[in-house]
Amino acid sequence: MTYEQALNELQEILSGLESGETPLAQLPIAVQRAGVLIRFCKDELRGVENALSDRVYDEEE
């Protein structure tokens, strides 16, 4: 899964929650999946941030 795919899925979950289209029985599943996707996205962003920091540090030397 890519960051973009995870973000798109998060947007779909959010749209379903906001519109009321997500059935009540599916709410816990949707919220749990959103949590997994949020953690994935945070990890991806953290990795990019670290890579950029390393690169900037290397260029300063």
C-alpha positions as CSV (number, residue, x, y, z in Angstrom):
1,M,0.0,0.0,0.0
2,T,1.2,3.5,-0.8
3,Y,0.7,6.6,1.2
4,E,-1.7,7.9,-1.5
5,Q,-3.8,4.7,-1.4
6,A,-4.0,4.9,2.4
7,L,-5.0,8.5,2.3
8,N,-7.7,7.8,-0.3
9,E,-9.1,5.0,1.8
10,L,-9.1,7.3,4.8
11,Q,-11.0,9.9,2.8
12,E,-13.6,7.3,1.7
13,I,-14.1,6.2,5.4
14,L,-14.5,9.8,6.5
15,S,-17.0,10.5,3.7
16,G,-19.0,7.5,4.7
17,L,-19.0,8.6,8.4
18,E,-19.9,12.2,7.6
19,S,-22.7,11.3,5.2
20,G,-24.2,8.7,7.5
21,E,-23.8,6.0,4.8
22,T,-21.7,3.8,7.1
23,P,-24.1,1.4,8.9
24,L,-24.0,1.5,12.6
25,A,-22.7,-2.1,12.8
26,Q,-19.8,-1.1,10.6
27,L,-18.7,1.9,12.7
28,P,-16.2,0.0,14.9
29,I,-14.6,-1.7,11.9
30,A,-14.4,1.7,10.0
31,V,-12.8,3.4,13.1
32,Q,-10.4,0.6,13.6
33,R,-9.3,0.6,9.9
34,A,-9.0,4.4,10.0
35,G,-6.6,4.0,13.0
36,V,-4.5,1.5,11.1
37,L,-4.3,3.8,8.1
38,I,-3.5,6.9,10.2
39,R,-0.6,5.0,11.8
40,F,0.6,3.9,8.4
41,C,0.5,7.4,7.0
42,K,2.3,8.8,10.0
43,D,5.0,6.2,9.7
44,E,5.4,7.0,6.0
45,L,5.7,10.7,6.7
46,R,8.2,10.1,9.5
47,G,10.3,8.1,7.1
48,V,10.3,10.8,4.5
49,E,11.1,13.4,7.2
50,N,14.1,11.3,8.4
51,A,15.4,10.8,4.9
52,L,15.2,14.5,4.1
53,S,16.8,15.4,7.4
54,D,19.7,13.0,6.7
55,R,20.1,14.4,3.2
56,V,20.2,18.0,4.5
57,Y,22.6,17.0,7.2
58,D,24.9,15.3,4.6
59,E,24.8,18.4,2.4
60,E,25.8,20.7,5.3
61,E,29.0,18.7,6.0
